[in-house]
Amino acid sequence: MQTKEFIELENRLGAHNYKPLDVVLTRGEGIWVWDVDGRRYMDCLSAYSAVNQGHCHPAIQRALIEQAGKLTLTSRAFRNDQLALFYRELCELTNSHKVLPMNSGAEAVETVIKAVRKWGYTVKGVPEDQAEIIVCANNFHGRTITIVGFSTDEGSRRDFGPFAPGFKIIPYGDAEAFARAITPNTVGFLVEPIQGEAGVIIPPEGYLRRAKRLCEENDIVLILDEIQTGLGRTGKLLAEEHEGIEADLTLVGKALSGGFYPVSAVLSNKEVMDVLRPGEHGSTFGGNPLACAVARTALRVLVEEDLVANAAAMGDYFLAELRNLDAPPVREIRGRGLMIGIELHAEAGGARTYCQKLMAEGLLCKETHDHIIRIAPPLVIGKADIDWALEKVAKIFAAG
């Protein structure tokens, strides 16, 4: 089948809840992917940071195949020989005390909401059904009904109500707004260290440190959603390290499996996970041996190949060179590590148009909020690769 036939079939039989660029991919290796017509592209989206280790990393692939030939699923009704090792290695790497494994990022968010609410009632002493979790405007934490209920994106919320109560929305990056929003019933503050879907929005220096102090002073659980920013993307293992803090609960996913399998986890540095008792929360696939074996290897690749340091060095280079381009359509370029946003002027014609032009040049990226292009290649990228990408970006922006 050719590209046009795949697209027609997908459009006819699939739900239209995505609007992908019209490229049909069939193979990937490292930072590169190939379409069904044999054309090669540099992947500058990394499946929303799920393939930080690069496409089809051979070590992770071997772990997947080996474990698939031994044992894939037992459910948590029984123990398996990969789960405890996964716990130990993830805790040692992230300096965490406890792990609760799930599958998708949204499941991890739902898990932490349940756990923090129960902690509020059983430990902090909040009156039943009065717990409040503070979140930020322009957040993106997933697509479940609970989560979209505290989104400020009308496209995510419209026509999906009614929504669950118990959430208070404040401006992002405003520590004083957070301080004013706190009440005796506040049990958690759920926030992204960098807002990815909002357009790579980086909060002011000191914001997370101030939030951490406010949480400590008011007995509030600080929850950092590092599903997209974590595991090396920003040039640190966790983005919280840029401000020298440790969250009470941290959410990781995406690159936790290197793109081979859905794996997410709630990491705990506070005695919050202990409130969950047998039968109160779980998942058929959460913590299965195949997932654990894959995740263990994905973590090992990050460390052994020094991908976090490479993300920092290559991110600095990419950002500096992008800012040096003569690019009249560009309003601002911002980023940290290999998480970069290119914001266009309102009159530039829309980010999707530029993404389509870049695709024609062999570079794949994705727009967000109509006027922002996100650049987030796998962390295995090198300087020569970035120079190649810069040529394409310069050409497109020069043409306007």
N, C-alpha and C positions, 0 to 999 in steps of 0.2 A: 504493500500500500504506500501511496505517496502522501505528502504533507496535507494536501487539500482533502484527501479521502479520510484521513484520521480526524481532521477538524470537523468535517461534516458529520461523521459518525458520532463524535463526542457531543457536538451541539444537539444532535437529534435525540440521543438516548440519555444524556446526563442532565442532572439538575444544573441550573444556570446560576449557581452561587459563587462562581469565580469568573473573572474576566482576564484570562491569561493572554500573554503575547502569542502570536501565531507561529510558534516554533514547536516542533514535536521532537522531543529528545529521546534518544535511545541508548546512549552510552556515556560514561563519565570516567575520568581519571585525573586525580589531583585537582587542579583549578580549571580543567577543561571538560567540556561536554560536547557531544556530537549529535546532530539531528538525523532523522531517518533518511535524509538525502545526502548524508556524509559530510555536511559542513560542520566545522569546528567553531566553538565559541568559548570565550573566557566567562566563567560563572562568577559574577560579582554580586550575587545574592546569597549563595551558600545555603539555599533552602531555609532562608530566614535564620542563618547561623547554625543550622543543624549539621552541616558538614564542615565544621572548622578544621577537621583533620584531612580534608580533601575527599573527593569522590572515590569510593571503592578502595579505601586504604587497604593494602594487602594484608597487614597484620590483623586488622579488625575482621576482614573477610575470612581469614583462616580461623579465627576464634569462633565466628558464627558457624562455619561449616563443621568444625570439630565438635562444638557443643550440640549442633543440630543432629549429629549422628549418634549422640549419647543420650540426651534427655532435654526436651524442650519445655515441658510444662508439667507441674505437679499441683498447681494452685497452692495457696498458703495453708491448705488443710494439712499439708505435710511439710517437712523441712527439705531443703536441698543443699548440695555441697558447694554452691556458688554464692548463696545469699550472704552468709556470714563474712566471707572474704570480700565481697562487694562492700558491705558495711564498713569493714575495717579499713580498706584502702581508700574509700571515699571520705571517711572521717579523718584519717591521717592527712590526706591531701588538703582538705578544706578546714581543718581544725574544728570539726564539729563533734558533738557529743552523741547524737542520735540521728537515725535516718528512717524515713518512712517512704518506701518506694511506690511509685505509681507508673502510669504509662504516658499520658499526654501532659503538656504543660497546664492545660485547663483543669485536669484532674488534680494536679498538685495544688492549684489555687483553691479549688473547692475543698480539698483536704485541709488546707491551712485555715480556711474560714471556719470549718467545723471545730477544729482543734482549739483555735483561739477563743471561740465563743464558749466552748465548754470550760476552758481554763478560766475565763472571766467569771463564770458562774460558780465553779467549784473551788477555785483558789482565791481569786480577787474578791469575790463576794458580791458581784453585780446582781441585782434582782433579776429573776428569771424572765427571759424574753426581752430584756432591755439592753443587751450588749450592743455597742456601737463600734464599727470599724471605720476609720478615716481613710479615704482614698483621695487620689488627685485627679483634677480635670485633665482631659486628654489622655487618660490612662489606656493601656491595652493589656488585659490580663487573660483574655480568652473569649470564647463564644457561647458559653453556656448561659442559660436564662438568668441564673444568679449573677454572673459576671457582667453580662450586658446591661443588667439592671442598674449597675453603678458606673456605666460608661457615660461620657458626655458626647459621644459621637452619635448623631441622630441616625445615621445609616445603620448603626449596630442596634439601636434601641427601637426604632419606629415599628409599630405594629406587632411587637413581641410581648407587650405587657399582659397582665399585671406583673410587677416585679417584687422580689423579696425586700422587706424593709431592713433597717439596721446598718445602713451605710451613710456616711457624711462626706460630701465632696468639697475639696478645697483647692485653691490654685496650686499648681506645681512649682516647686522651687521657692516657696514663700514660707519660711520657718515661723514667722510671726502669725501667719494665718493658721498654721498647725497649732500653735500655742493657744490661740483664741478658740479653736474648735474643740479642744479637750474638755470633757466632762467626767464626773465620777464613773460614768458608765462606759467610757472609752476603754476598749480592751486591746485594740491593735491599730497599727498604722501600716498599711500596705502600699508600697511605693516602688517604682522602678528607679534604679540608680541613674539610668539614662533612658528617656522615653524613646523607644525605637520606632514604633508605628506612628507616633506623633510627628516624626521627622528628625530623629536624632537630636532631641532636645537635652542639653546638658545643664543641670542646675547650677546655681552659683556656688563658688568655692565655699566650703564650710556648711553647706545646707544639710548634708547627711550627718555631720558631727553634731550640729545643733538639734536635729531631729532625734538622734540617739540620746542626747542629754535630756531632752524633754520626756522621752519614753522612760528613761530611768527615774526621773523625778516624779513621774505620775503613774508608775507601775503599769506601763503599756508595753505590749509586745511589738517590737520593730520587725516588720516582715519585708525583706527585700526580694522582689521578683527579679531574679538573675537568669531567667530562662533564656533570654536572648543575649544579655550582656555578660553572662558568666562563662567560665571555662575558656578563658583566654581572649575573647573577642576584643576587649578594650585595652589589651596590653598588660593586664593583670589577670591572675587566675579568676578572681572575682572582682567586679567593679568597685565593691565597697573598699577595697584596698587603696584606692586612690585617695580616700579620705581617712585612712587608718582606723577604720571602725570594724566591728563585727556585729552583724545583725543577730537578733534573737532567733529568728527563723529565716532561712534562705531557701528559695525555690530554684531548682536547676532542672534542665531538661535538654531538648534539642541536641546539642553536641555531646551530651552524656553518652550517646551511642554512636557518634560519628556518622549518623545518617542511615544506619543499618536497621534500626528497630526502634519503636517508640519506648523510650525510657525517661521517666522523670522522678524527682525525689524532693521531699521536704527535709531540709537539714536543720537540726535543732541545736542551739547553744543555750537554751533555757529549758527548765523543766516543764515544757508545755506538752510534749508528746506523751508524757506519762499519764495524762488524764484520759487518754483513749484506752478503753478496755476491750477485751475480745468480743467480737460481734458488733461493735459500734462503727467500724469503718473497715473497708477492704476493697479488694479488686481481684477478679479471677486471674488476671495476667500480671498484676503488680508483684515484682520481686521474683518472677519466674527464672529458672536457671539459664535459659537462652539469653534473656535480657541482661542478667547479671554478668554472664561471661563476656558478652559484647561490651557492656559498659566498663568492665574492668580493663579490657584491652584498649578501649577508646581513651580512658584516663591515662593509661600507661604511655600511649602514643603522644599525648599532649606533653608529658614530662620528658620522655626519652628523646623526642625530637625538638625539644625546647621551643615549642610553638608559641608559648606565651611571650617569650622574649622576641621572637620573630614578629609577632603581631605588633609589639610596641615599636620596634625599629622600622618595620615596613610601613606601619601606620603613620609614623612621624614623617617619613619620606613622601608617602602618597599625599598626605595633607599639604605639606609644604609645596610640592610640585603642582598640585591642583590650584593652590592659591596664587601661584605664579603665572597661571595661564591667562592669556587675553581672552576673556569670556564675557562679552557684553550681556548675554541673557542671565548671568548668575548674580544673584543678590548677596548670598553668603555661602561659605563653605565651612562646615564645622564637623567635629568628630573627635574620637578618642580611640587610639589603636586603629584597628581595621573596621571600625563602625563609623561610617562617614555619611553625612547628608549634604547634598548640593541643593540649596534653595534657589529657585528661579524668581525673577521679577514677574509680577502679575501679568504684565503685557507680553511675556516671552512665548506664550502659546501653549502652556501646559506641559507637565513633566512626561506624560505618556508619549507625546510626540517625539521627545528627545530619546526616550527609551527605545522606541521603534527604530529611530535612526541609528542608535548605537547597536541595536541588534543586527541591522543590515551591515554594520562594520565588524561584526563578530564579537560583540561584547554584550552580555546579558545583565541587566539590572532592572529595578522595579521602582515605579513611582509610588508615592504615598501622599495623601491629602492634595492631590492634583498638581502641586507646584514644587514638590521635593523629590529628588532622585536619591535613592539609597545605594551606597557602594559598600559591599561587605563580602570580599572574596574569601575563599578558604585561607586559613592561617599558614598554609604551606607556600604561599606566594613569595616570589623573589623579586629583586630589584629590576631585573630585565623584563619580567612579566609586567611590572607596574609601568615601566617605560613604554612598553607596547600599548598598554591600556591608555596611558596619557596621550599618546599620539591620536588614538581614536576619539577620545573626549575632546581634545583640542580641535580636531577637524570638525566635529559636529557643532561645537559652540562657536567656532569662527564663522561657520556657514549661517548660524542663527536659525 
